[in-house]
C-alpha cells in the first residue's frame, strides 16, 4: 500500500505552526468504553501520517468514556479536539464541528465515524489517495466487515453497498459506514438537518443524490463495523422519521416503484 505523508500539515517557516489536515474525522461517543481502546488503537496505527479528529459526547454518557477521551494524548500527526456535549440532535453538534474545520480548511473532507467502528491500517490513507485521484467525487462510501462482538474478532458478514442513486436511497436506508464527504459539497448541500434526530444523514444523502452529487463506492473493505442491539424506542422513532423522509423525498414518478 502506497503511503501518503501530508507534509503540508506543517510550515517550514514556522515549524510549530498548524495547518489543518485534509481529512477530519468526527466521532460520536455514547457510553463507548467497551470500544474505545480498539478504536483509538486503529487511529494510532493508521498509515496516513496526518489527520484530525473531533469527539462529540452524546448527552447521557456515564461510563467514564468521555473522561478517558479527554485524557487521550494522540501520536504526532493526529490532532484531537473534544467538542461539547450534544444535548439535542448529535447532527447539530456535527454541523458545528464541520463548520469549524471548513472555516480553517475549505478543502477538507469530513468523515463521521462511530467509536464502535475500527479502520484497517491502510483505511484512511486509501481514502485520502482516492480523493487525490478522483477530485470530482463528492462522497466516498466504503465497505466494512460486520461483527457482532465488541472485540471485533468475530466477522459475521460484509456490508456490500450498491450504487448510490436517488432511487436506491429511497428504497433502502443507505448511509454506509464512515462516508468521506467533500467539504464544499457538504456546504452546498446545507449540511445535516438537525430536525431529524436519527436520520439526518439519510436525509443529507437523499438531497445530495437528488442534486446530482457524485458518489463513489470503495469496494475494498477498509474497516469493521459493530452491529449491536438498538433500543426499541429508538427503532420506533427512527422508523417514523424514515417514513416521513421517504414521503418527502419521493417525486411522483417514483411512487409506483415504492
Secondary structure, DSSP 4 states (H G I P E B T S, - for coil): ------GGGS-SSSTT-----SEEEEEEESS-HHHHHHHHHHHHT-S-S-EEEEEEEETT--SSHHHHHHT--PPTTEEEEEEEEESS-HHHHHHHHHHHHHHH-TT-EEEEEETTEEE-TTHHHHHHHHHHH-TT-SEEEEEEEEESSTTS--EEEEE------HHHHHHS----EEEEEEHHHHHHTT---TT-SS-HHHHHHHHHHHTT--EEEEEEEEEEEE-----HHHHHHHHHHHHHHHHHT--GGGTTT-
